[in-house]
Amino acid sequence: MASQTVAQAIVRWLTAQKIVIEDEVLPYFPGVFAIFGHGNALSLGDALFDAQEIIPTLRGQSEEGMGLAAVAYAKAMRRQQAMVVTTSIGPGALNVVTAAGTALANRLPMLILSGDTYQSRNPDPVLQQVEHFGEPSTTVNDAFRSVVRYWDRITNPSQILSSLPQALMTMLDPASCGPTFLALPQDVQAMAFEFPEAFFKETIHEIPRPRAAINEIAECARLINAALHPVIIAGGGVHYSLAEKALTEFAAHHQIPVVETMAGKASLLWSDPILIGPLGVTGSDPVNKLITESDLIIAIGTRLQDFTTGSWTLFGEKTLIAINTARFDATKRRAFPVVGDALATLSELSPLLTQMRDGAWLKRAHALKVLCESDRQVRKNLRSEIPTYAQVVIAANEVASADDYVLTAAGGLPGELNNNWFSKGVATFDCEYGFSCMGYEISGAFGAAIAQKDRKGAGRVIALTGDGSYLMLNSDIYSAVLNAYPLTLIVCDNGGYAVISRLQTGHGASSFRTMLTENANSPRVDFVAHAASMGADTYRVHNVDELAARLSDTASSSRVVVIVIETAPTTWTEGGAFWEVGVPEMSKKPAVNSARKLIEATKKDQRIF
């Protein structure tokens, strides 16, 4: 037995958890993001200080930013490692709720250790405590219950003996993977307890690969063998299963074209002829046409979000197979479920497929891919006084190496990268579009840069953000500078929340409180000066040629690079799939009424169960 405080025991246990990655044993928790306050500074903070040579602690600039950096780190590591996030009580804890929601929506792991009020209640009410008159045990930490996969409050030292392993198993399980949370009352953190030595024994974990039931595999094979025009949708689960190579070989051998979701992008290289392109609302019209012409959809590792399914109008009543570790995702909308790991399922399914297609279907798919490429060329050559988002993305894509890692989130950039970024390397793309969290772009770039620095042969992180997201959460530029993690940030300044303005005007309404141009006297932010004040190397460019030159010149930079470019606010890559939004049923504006009629007409094609 070893006598130590709860905080010391937690840190010691964290350092004992290991994971096998490419035959190398590494820490499952490689680091901690921390902002210390009175809820975590003295007990947990002191324990982390003593262990800093084993598990490094990085100081964040905002709790939300730390959480988003942890999300991006987990994504870049394909869920094989997870970061710890620790905060004080009250506002420090609540600032992480958004990041926890982002992790939950994207099925990504992180461990949140938040300070809490005193279990004894003797000093209540303490600084930052919110009191619930009829529920004295409720604290702000209860707000996490809806945005984490595992939640616990430690009220007795012995509880961590079961709670920490349960939290870890939740994160390692492909079916339940998501953020986990422990509330740590200040007095409990400080308590000494006789913990068994076995609790701290080094444990080497491997992420399990659950196998699908034999009957599910057999029925899946029957459906594919009967299909003449099948299509595979590659989702984020392909990355988390490390199944990219297996999918490429499976699809090529059986001549089944592959399309990608936002989370599944870069499962295959664009140069691979079996890959056709992105589907859905932010996808390509030719790819969506391929979906409408198919007779079987094989969805692998996707939660079938509305942007993938065109709010469930794109699939119609087609036969749908869903291969997923989570039964919840595998059984959506009458899909035939194959509940299992993507890599394992593909290897077990392949020998059962007997249908030899004549090649006409794949030839049709290739013709549609050519249209995707020609559409992109038109966007590249568009005459525009101010560069468009598409032109910025294409310029960056052409300069980027196969090892560079691109990242974005929210707003108009997801659709632009989905269509215009042709992947040169596998698992080199991160668009946070599960939660569409503005602010992820910069904090996420910081987290991804940490992951890239630790990976052999990894390239730089190139993050793209709009001016709106930049203003929401920019302080992790300083985090990256402070901790010497190089990254390149491209700031596209289009004068406001331009994509929301587009949403308004595209459905008959007026642009309202979205664009700075609504007020001619609105000052514009000098993003170059602002980023420079945080220690970044900053540049303003005026066209895509200058952008490409700066990206080339700084390709090997060991510093944080910020490049600012003004972009057109009203020119977008249009996606043709339907997206259901809340257009009013009644309006004084004829254009809004027309938009509502269009919504109702299109919803007739919606797959509702």
Summary of the structure (lengths in Angstrom):
residues: 609
radius of gyration: 24.8
end to end distance: 55.6
largest distance: 77.3
contacts: 2251
relative contact order: 0.10
helix: 41%
strand: 18%
